Amino acid sequence: MATSQEPIYTAYTVVKRGEGKDDWWIAIGAAFAHADGEGLNVLLQALPMDGKLVLRPPKIVEEKQPAKNTDRRNDKHRGR
């Protein structure tokens, strides 16, 4: 069956780190919708150690513009 080109979910394994510590969410694959909307193909690059797979919508990554250097203290050392 054909699948969409963009994943509709990212597949994660979640590593519990203990009390007071944030868990590690490790992306291990993606899920793609079938063209007819009647299912998913899940492609994994690794397997979760505990057997639990978490599917979440992918985060939108915005392109970041390079920060402009407004610190002029060292301009004299750059020949300016």
N, C-alpha and C positions, 0 to 999 in steps of 0.2 A: 504494500500500500504506500502511496505517496505521502510525504510529510511536508510540513511547512519548512521554510528555510531558516526562520528565526525561532529559537527555543521559547516556549511559553512558560517553562519552569527551569530553574537551576536546581540540580540535585546536590544535597549536602549530607555530610555526616557530621554529627555534633559530638565533640569530645568534652565530657564533663571534667571540670578542673578543680572542683572542690569548693567548699564554703568560702564566700567572699571573693571568689575569682570568677571572671567572665568565662563562659564556655567558648571553645574554639569552634567556629563554623567553617568547615573546610569544603569548598566546592569540588565535587568529584564527577560531575556530569551534567547532562541537560535532558529535558523532555521536549519532544516535538509533537505537535498535533497532527493527526492524520488529515488528509485533504478533505475527507467527508465529515470531519468533526466527531467521529465515533471511536476515538481512542488516542493513545499516545505511544510513541516509541521513546523509550528511555535508554540513552546511551551513557554508559559509565566508563570512566577511566580508572576507577579504583572501586573496591568494595568496602562498605562500612564494616568495621570490626565487630560491632554489636548487632549487625543485621538490620538496623533501623536506618531507613532512607527518608530524608526530609525534602519535600519539593516545595519551593517558594517561587513566586514570580521573580524574574530577573530584575536586578536593580538597573535603573537607567543611569548610564555613565555619561556625564557631561564632559565635553572637551574643555580642558582648562587652558586659559590663556597664560603665557609665561608672565610671571610677576615682573613689573618694571622696577628696576633698582632706583629707589629714590634717595639712597644713602650716598651723599656726595663727599663724604669725609676723605675718601681715598682718591678723589679725582686727580689731585696733583701728582700722585704716583703713577697715574695712567697716561700722563702727558696731556692732560686737559687743562 
